[in-house]
Amino acid sequence: MVKRIVLVGAHTEPRDLTQSALVAAGFEVDAHASGEAALEAMRAQAPDALVTDFTLGALGGAELAARARVGGAGRRLFVVALAEPGVAAPPSAFDEVLRKPVDLTELIALLRA
């Protein structure tokens, strides 16, 4: 089971809502507004999972996932992308792609599986 999650979302309100739901479900969550900040945090302490907006600033979700997996010291990192409807998130970059608005019950179930 996933215990420590890095959550990345450019918009404060949905990021905070998702973080609150994940914490209430028993996860330890480290939330960031940018891919760069999340990557730095993951270098300091590897998470069990990465939940990221697909569309971010300079470092997008697919690139963040690729870089995070390279730096994982052999650990398997479970990656979930959160994508806007109509945005094509490459499935090969992620373990799961959820469409916004995100069903938090579905996200929690994925992370518990």
N, C-alpha and C positions, 0 to 999 in steps of 0.2 A: 504494500500500500504506500502511496505517496504521502510524505509527511511535510516536507519543506517545498514551498512553491515560490518561484519568482513570477510576479505578475507585472506585465508591462502594458500601459495604456496611456495614450496621449491626453485623454480627456479626464479631468478630475472626478466628476460625479460618477460616471459608470465604473471607473477604476476603484473608487472608494466603496461603491455598492458591492462590487464583486469581491473585494478584499473582505468586507464585513461578513458576507455570506460564507466565504471560505473559512474565515477564522471561527465563525459560529459552528461550522461543520467539523472543527477540530484540527484544521491545518495551520501550520506556521507559514505566514505569508510575508514576503518582502516585496513591496510594491514600488514601481518606478514609472516616471513619466517619459523616459526615453530608452531606446535600445542601448545607447552608450552607457548610461548609468546602470542598467541591468547587467550588462556584460561585465562591468567592473565589479559589481557585487557578486556575480557568479564566479569570478576568478578568486575572490576572497573566500567564498564558501559555496561549494557546489550544491545546487538544489536537486530534488528528486524529479521536479517537473518545471516546465516553463509554460506559462499561459500568456500569450502576447497578441496584441492587435496586429493584424496583418499589415495595415498601413500605418507606419510611424513616420518619424522625420527622416534624417539622413541615413540612419541604419534601420532598414525595414525588417519586418517580421521574419521573412525567409532568410535573409542574411544573418540576422541575430541568431536564429535557430542553428544555422550552419556553423557559425563561430562558437556558439555555446557547446555544441556537440564535439567540436575539435578539442576544446579545452577541458573536456570532462574526465580526463585521466582514466579512460577505459570504462567509465560508468555509463550506463544507458540512461539517457535523458529523454523523458516523455514530453513531447511538445504539442501544445494545443494552440491553434490559430483562431482568433476571433475576427471574422471578416464581414464586411458590409454586404448586403444582398447585391448580387450582380458583379461582385469583384471576384475574379478568378485567382484563388490562392492555390499555388501548385501543391497538389497532394503529396508529392514526393518529399517536400520540405518539412512536412508536419505529420505527426501520428494521427491527429484528428483536426478537422476544420469545422467550427461551429459558426453559424450565421447569426448576425446581430438582428434584433436584440437577443442576447444570449439567454437561454433557459438555464438559470443557475442550478436547478435540480439536475439537469442533464450534465452540466459541467462537473458538479460534485460527484455524480455517479461515475463519470469517466475517470476522475482522479482516484476514486476508491477502488476501481476495478483492478 
